[in-house]
Amino acid sequence: MLREGPMIDAHRVTLSAQDDFDGWRDAARDLAEAGVPASAVVWQVEGGEADLFGSESVQPAAPSFPVPRAFVDLAKSVVCHSDPERFGLLYALLLELKANRHALDDEADPLVRRLNDLGKAVRRDVHKMHAFVRFREIDGRFVAFFEPEHHIVRRAAIFFVNRFTNMRWSILTPELSIHWDGQALTEGPGATRADAPSGDPLEETWRTYYASIFNPARLKVGAMLKEMPKKYWRNMPETSLVEPLIAGARNRELEMIQRSADATIVKEGLKHAVDAERVLEPGGNLRASWEALLKDARNCTRCDLYKHATQTVFGEGPLDASIMFVGEQPGDQEDVAGRPFVGPAGQLFDAALEKAGIDRTTVYVTNAVKHFKFVPRGKKRIHSKPGAGEIEACRWWIEHERELLRPPVTVALGATAANSLFGKVMAIGRNRGVQLELPDGSECWITVHPSFLLRIPEEDRKLEEKKLFLRDLKRIKARAEELAG
Ligand code: URA
């Protein structure tokens, strides 16, 4: 039986779109089964030369070799790259994996390196789209124009659907436009900047927001231009503030240092020096933004968990912490206290931090899910794992916390935190103890959750696992210190 799918003519494959992952996967699997070498395949996207059409289809075969999940994830990113060679490169790696299922682990292999770089560029582009799209309101619909570097619009769309579910919006890009009416996502043709409205009262809101989060002590102009390349500035009202803010930064920084000196006297008993940034806490802009976020989180109804929990348990710690620890969700005691990691798992966590030489008052501790989920049993409330929908709903808060704090190192404590941070399932065993990169390009480490250690019944195994946890924490501490210079 012939399957509908990409057209394969001799060894030419015509995919239906620039980001047609399913089409690439089906064709690549069939070609690999048939033993077709990478050099004998021409990959094209529909809309190319006319002689590509009306070709014979290759009879597909059931795949007989397993493909690692990591390759599928990589391929999903890489197909969105604008490099015309991407399909062929991926196919070449697929053939290598057919011969050696560990081929992807060889990071010295130039092909693996190149594909990893392409995947990384796509993830960065997606992150930029998430961060730099700015809507302008016309007649109750919010419209934005954005020019991504790669074919990422479909991939990035779900973020906007989740974030702006109750709004009607359109994002116009040169390749295609996407539209959300509160119920369904539809696509339309590409557009130009002139098709999008320019300037409205919302811009003032963005400018105010940006001015409030601008922190002169953190200003690194080079890094800022890298993060927020000038080509995006035309769509972003707040960029009109950038130059004046940079110009005034030195004076504001000096003022902050002065306040820092005052605060050092006030904050007796603080173990370590208060630097210019940390002083923002008593009333600086970063703290004000974080407090506004906290206030909103306290009224969160993004999923049903708020209905039975006592209160929102938000993150706590210095806003310029070099490490952010992310747990799963508050437990029974945290729910009552309104603070993360204060119950039995928290005590184990505190003891491990101390042994690793990490002062808890210097790190930011939060959870992927901010409300306690439980099932009542008699007078007890028994912890219940948050579901994918609850984790997804709560990503709103953790993403905003991370956006404000920008911690150099984020640590996922357990699978729920890792899944929330990466937006996909992350195996603890395989990813533990290695330096990973989050979709926003920042560094993340994964380790076990302290309550996993509490639940191990055998004393000798518990001891062994505690040692491994401690080893992870020590590595993380060393890495944070290395990054701080
Ligand atoms: N477990 C968590 O993941 N977080 C807490 O705050 C407490 C227990």
Residues whose N, C-alpha, C, O or C-beta is under 5 A from the ligand:
A	BS01	URA	G327 E328 Q329 P330 G331 E334 P340 F341 A345 N367
